[in-house]
Amino acid sequence: MENMILTMTEDEWVKKYPLIRSLQNLQECFWINDKKEPFDSAVKKCALGMHDIEDASDRLTRFAPYIAKAFAQTAASGGILESPLREIPHMKRALEERSGVAIGGRMLLKCDSELPISGSIKARGGIYEVLKHAEELAVEHKLLSYTDDYACLAQPRFRDFFSQYKIAVGSTGNLGLSIGIMSAKLGFHVTVHMSADARQWKKDMLRGLGVHVIEYENDYSKAVAEGRRQAEADPYCYFIDDENSKDLFLGYTVAALRLKKQLEQMQITVDQAHPLFVYLPCGVGGGPGGVAFGIKSIYGDAAHCFFAEPTHSPCMLLGMYTGYYDRVSVQDFGIDNRTAADGLAVGRCSHLVGPMMHPFMSGAMSVCDERMYRLLAMMADTEQIRLEPSALAGVPGAVNLFGTNAGMDYLKREGLSASADHFTHIVWATGGSMVPDDVMRAYYEKGKALQSL
Ligand SMILES: *Cc1c(COP(=O)(O)O)cnc(C)c1O
C-alpha cells in the first residue's frame, strides 16, 4: 500500500500542495503567505494581546534587581537582559555584490547572539518562564509579594525553598542552556532532556552547573515527549513545554518593546511609508513567533515578518503552507531534519504558534546549511560579528524580497513597490556568543571553504 500521511497519499499531498515537492528536493524556497490578514482582523482572532506583552515586561522589570545580583555581568544594565541593534552596511554591500540583487533600505542586525547569561534568543523565553514559575511558587507560599524588592530571591532561604522543586525541559541545546542556568541559579533541581545530536560543549556546560542532562538517540520531538511524560508523573516537577507554552511565547514578545526604543534612539521611523521587514530564524516557532507577535502588536501593518528555516527542517513553512501545522512533520514527507543549525533542527512546528501566527506572518523561507556557513564567514569578514550557523538563516530574506517574483509581487500587493529607500530590514541573529573559540573557528573555516567553491 502507498505511504499514507494522515488521510492522503504522498502523491495526493503533492498534487494539492505542489510546493511540498520543492521542500522534499531540499530546494531553497521563498513562500509568501496568502492567508496573511490586516493586523486588526488577525489580532481579533488571537487570544493574546498587548496587555499580555506588558504584563510579561513588568514581570521582567520586577526580577531585574535579582538578575543584577545573581549574574554580575548584568549589573551594568540593571538586570535587564537585552541585546544591541547594529547597522550592517558592509554585509549588505557584500550580499548585493554576491547576489546581484539591489537591496532597498537599511539593513540592521539584532544581536541576540550577545544576550547575557546564555548567548541566544532563548535567554528571552526560557529565562522568563523559569522566573514566572518561581514567582508563582514564592507568592503562593507567602514568601514573596509583587511589591517586594526581588533582590531578596538571592538569599539562601529562597534557594532552600526552590530546592524542593524540579524543572524539566526538552531541548536541542540553547533552550536547555537558558533554562538550566536560570533554574540552577534559583536553586531548582533541573533536568534537560536533549537530543543526542546536541553539541557536546552545551551538555558539558550544563553538567558543570549541576544540571541533570539526559540524552536521546531520537530527535527533538522525542526528547520533549519523554520529558513531558516523566514530569507528569511528579507533582513537584514543572515541565517547560517548548511546543505549547504560552509563557515562553510571551517572554519572547517583550523583545519588541525594547526594539521599539532602540529604533527610536537610532531615529529610524516605522510607519506605512517606512515599513519594517524582520527575518526570524525558526525552529519550533516560539522564539520567532513571539518576537513577531510583539513587533506586529506595536507596528501593525507597517511590519512584515518572515520565518527562516533550514532546507532540511522546514516544519513551519510546511505547517503554514498546508494549514496542517503540527499535524504533519517534515519526516512524514521524507525530509530528514538533519541540519547544522542548532535550535532549528525541528521537524514539527509548535501546536500553539503555527495556527496563532499564521494570519500575522508575511511568509517563510528555507535556507541550505551551506549558505548559512558561507554567510557566517561573510558576516565575520565584513562586520567582525561572530554568529552560530542558525543565526544567519534570516540574512537571505531581503535578497529574496527584491530578487524573486514572489517578493516583488508581495511588495506590489502591499503597495510598497516604489519606496524601497525607506525600508528597514532587521535580520534577527539568534545565537553565537557562547560558542567556544575552536568550534567557531571550524564554522568560519567551513564557510570560507564553501565560499571558494
Ligand atoms: C531556538 C533557536 C531558534 C528558534 O527558536 P524556536 O522557538 O525554536 O523557533 C533560533 N535560533 C537559535 C540559535 C535557537 O537556539
The ligand as an SDF file (V2000), in Angstrom:
LIG
                    3D

 15 15  0  0  0  0  0  0  0  0999 V2000
   15.8230   28.0280   19.4430 C   0  0  0  0  0  0  0  0  0  0  0  0
   16.5470   28.8330   18.4660 C   0  0  0  0  0  0  0  0  0  0  0  0
   15.8780   29.4510   17.4080 C   0  0  0  0  0  0  0  0  0  0  0  0
   14.3980   29.3040   17.1320 C   0  0  0  0  0  0  0  0  0  0  0  0
   13.5260   29.3840   18.2230 O   0  0  0  0  0  0  0  0  0  0  0  0
   12.2150   28.4630   18.2580 P   0  0  0  0  0  0  0  0  0  0  0  0
   11.4530   28.9420   19.4170 O   0  0  0  0  0  0  0  0  0  0  0  0
   12.6580   27.0510   18.4150 O   0  0  0  0  0  0  0  0  0  0  0  0
   11.5310   28.6570   16.9580 O   0  0  0  0  0  0  0  0  0  0  0  0
   16.6350   30.1840   16.5200 C   0  0  0  0  0  0  0  0  0  0  0  0
   17.9750   30.3270   16.6560 N   0  0  0  0  0  0  0  0  0  0  0  0
   18.6380   29.7580   17.6730 C   0  0  0  0  0  0  0  0  0  0  0  0
   20.1160   29.9580   17.7680 C   0  0  0  0  0  0  0  0  0  0  0  0
   17.9540   28.9920   18.6110 C   0  0  0  0  0  0  0  0  0  0  0  0
   18.6230   28.4180   19.6030 O   0  0  0  0  0  0  0  0  0  0  0  0
  1  2  1  0
  2  3  1  0
  2 14  2  0
  3  4  1  0
  3 10  2  0
  4  5  1  0
  5  6  1  0
  6  7  2  0
  6  8  1  0
  6  9  1  0
 10 11  1  0
 11 12  2  0
 12 13  1  0
 12 14  1  0
 14 15  1  0
M  END
$$$$
